[in-house]
């Protein structure tokens, strides 16, 4: 018998509407809408494929909870827990949905056609024993990390986390009060972390390949994620990255090397280094959602790219905003043309990409070296969860 606490009812899904009920919704997969071709049959039922994803053929009496991967209650009407999805009961020592509620949207499951339909598992996040619930400063490998919690945080349910990287010559303390993306996330109920970069030739910065320190910031980020998820009730599938200037570079870089623990990124005012891309070093472990913000009059990280030797001994070649967009689209297998004015004016977004991810660029006409629209960036990030 497994024990249970308040579960992470994993449904932060903005990638589709609830579909008509069929047996596969219990397993986290949609019902087939346009196909009746049976590609695989198992004890659960008949499986087809649509949009390069498994779908269930056939109907089944069901309830709203099946869209989240949980059964319907059959013998109890006692409400044990209520959230935005509906009323939850318990049967067989597991959560079940009590009928009478509106279906919640399903989380997008990504897979490829194989000879066997994969069966997803639900992430269980036990919040008991997570004692960190108020603003604090952690020490990770000798570096400071400021952690801020949203107003009213109780620590009783899994919460998204935004890691926000500061600009070069900045610090966690400086960036704590300067980021609009961080403010948007905190106001929306997320935890936000501001991490100190290591010392380099021009003060605290990040290692994004050819520039601008020699520290292992990928491992530093992993160490912090391990620490914070042990101490606070963080949803491990909803950890995001953002940052400005060199911090934007680090959040681009996170997509290359941290896509197994970072769900999506929203960088500002920095590209991937051409040296990293041309060297074949940017290899995300999965399709990675990313939205970059860039100003056309940026005289620090030029919109059209080029060599920068501002940091002594550590030259870096910027991809350029458009090339950076195209490179991320290529790595994510995006097809077609980007949709214009999405998610806002002067933005463009590839929406037909592997794994249901999106890749975008918001161009700030006449804009200089500055952070992008914080609310727009956060709204983009929170659409996505790790598969």
PERA-V992659 format. One record per residue. N is the residue number from 1. RES is the residue in one letter. SS is DSSP state (hx for helix, st for strand, lp for the rest). Layout:
n:res:ss
N:RES:SS
N:RES:SS
This chain:
n:res:ss
1:X:lp
2:X:lp
3:X:lp
4:X:lp
5:X:lp
6:X:lp
7:X:lp
8:X:lp
9:X:lp
10:X:lp
11:X:lp
12:X:lp
13:X:lp
14:X:lp
15:X:lp
16:X:lp
17:X:lp
18:X:lp
19:X:lp
20:X:lp
21:X:lp
22:X:lp
23:X:hx
24:X:hx
25:X:hx
26:X:hx
27:X:hx
28:X:lp
29:X:lp
30:X:st
31:X:st
32:X:lp
33:X:lp
34:X:lp
35:X:lp
36:X:lp
37:X:lp
38:X:lp
39:X:lp
40:X:st
41:X:st
42:X:lp
43:X:lp
44:X:lp
45:X:lp
46:X:st
47:X:st
48:X:st
49:X:st
50:X:st
51:X:lp
52:X:lp
53:X:st
54:X:st
55:X:st
56:X:st
57:X:st
58:X:lp
59:X:lp
60:X:lp
61:X:lp
62:X:lp
63:X:lp
64:X:hx
65:X:hx
66:X:hx
67:X:hx
68:X:hx
69:X:lp
70:X:lp
71:X:st
72:X:st
73:X:lp
74:X:lp
75:X:lp
76:X:lp
77:X:lp
78:X:lp
79:X:lp
80:X:lp
81:X:st
82:X:st
83:X:lp
84:X:lp
85:X:lp
86:X:lp
87:X:st
88:X:st
89:X:st
90:X:st
91:X:st
92:X:lp
93:X:lp
94:X:st
95:X:st
96:X:st
97:X:st
98:X:lp
99:X:lp
100:X:lp
101:X:lp
102:X:lp
103:X:lp
104:X:lp
105:X:lp
106:X:lp
107:X:lp
108:X:lp
109:X:lp
110:X:lp
111:X:lp
112:X:lp
113:X:lp
114:X:lp
115:X:lp
116:X:lp
117:X:lp
118:X:lp
119:X:lp
120:X:lp
121:X:lp
122:X:lp
123:X:lp
124:X:lp
125:X:lp
126:X:lp
127:X:lp
128:X:lp
129:X:lp
130:X:lp
131:X:lp
132:X:lp
133:X:lp
134:X:lp
135:X:lp
136:X:st
137:X:st
138:X:st
139:X:st
140:X:st
141:X:lp
142:X:lp
143:X:st
144:X:st
145:X:st
146:X:st
147:X:st
148:X:st
149:X:lp
150:X:lp
151:X:lp
152:X:lp
153:X:lp
154:X:lp
155:X:lp
156:X:lp
157:X:lp
158:X:lp
159:X:st
160:X:st
161:X:st
162:X:st
163:X:st
164:X:st
165:X:st
166:X:lp
167:X:lp
168:X:lp
169:X:lp
170:X:lp
171:X:lp
172:X:hx
173:X:hx
174:X:hx
175:X:hx
176:X:hx
177:X:lp
178:X:lp
179:X:lp
180:X:hx
181:X:hx
182:X:hx
183:X:hx
184:X:hx
185:X:hx
186:X:hx
187:X:hx
188:X:lp
189:X:lp
190:X:lp
191:X:st
192:X:st
193:X:st
194:X:st
195:X:st
196:X:lp
197:X:lp
198:X:st
199:X:st
200:X:st
201:X:lp
202:X:lp
203:X:st
204:X:st
205:X:st
206:X:lp
207:X:lp
208:X:lp
209:X:lp
210:X:lp
211:X:lp
212:X:lp
213:X:lp
214:X:lp
215:X:lp
216:X:lp
217:X:hx
218:X:hx
219:X:hx
220:X:hx
221:X:hx
222:X:hx
223:X:hx
224:X:hx
225:X:hx
226:X:hx
227:X:hx
228:X:hx
229:X:hx
230:X:hx
231:X:hx
232:X:lp
233:X:lp
234:X:st
235:X:st
236:X:st
237:X:st
238:X:st
239:X:st
240:X:st
241:X:st
242:X:st
243:X:st
244:X:st
245:X:lp
246:X:hx
247:X:hx
248:X:hx
249:X:hx
250:X:hx
251:X:hx
252:X:hx
253:X:hx
254:X:hx
255:X:hx
256:X:hx
257:X:hx
258:X:lp
259:X:lp
260:X:lp
261:X:lp
262:X:lp
263:X:lp
264:X:st
265:X:st
266:X:st
267:X:st
268:X:st
269:X:lp
270:X:lp
271:X:lp
272:X:lp
273:X:st
274:X:hx
275:X:hx
276:X:hx
277:X:hx
278:X:hx
279:X:lp
280:X:lp
281:X:lp
282:X:lp
283:X:lp
284:X:lp
285:X:lp
286:X:lp
287:X:lp
288:X:lp
289:X:st
290:X:st
291:X:st
292:X:st
293:X:st
294:X:st
295:X:st
296:X:lp
297:X:lp
298:X:lp
299:X:lp
300:X:lp
301:X:lp
302:X:lp
303:X:lp
304:X:lp
305:X:lp
306:X:st
307:X:st
308:X:st
309:X:lp
310:X:lp
311:X:lp
312:X:lp
313:X:lp
314:X:lp
315:X:lp
316:X:st
317:X:st
318:X:st
319:X:lp
320:X:lp
321:X:hx
322:X:hx
323:X:hx
324:X:hx
325:X:hx
326:X:hx
327:X:hx
328:X:hx
329:X:hx
330:X:hx
331:X:hx
332:X:lp
333:X:lp
334:X:lp
335:X:lp
336:X:lp
337:X:lp
338:X:lp
339:X:st
340:X:st
341:X:lp
342:X:lp
343:X:lp
344:X:lp
345:X:lp
346:X:lp
347:X:st
348:X:st
349:X:st
350:X:st
351:X:lp
352:X:lp
353:X:lp
354:X:hx
355:X:hx
356:X:hx
357:X:lp
358:X:lp
359:X:st
360:X:st
361:X:st
362:X:st
363:X:st
364:X:st
365:X:lp
366:X:lp
367:X:lp
368:X:lp
369:X:lp
370:X:lp
371:X:lp
372:X:lp
373:X:lp
374:X:hx
375:X:hx
376:X:hx
377:X:hx
378:X:hx
379:X:hx
380:X:hx
381:X:hx
382:X:lp
383:X:lp
384:X:lp
385:X:lp
386:X:lp
387:X:lp
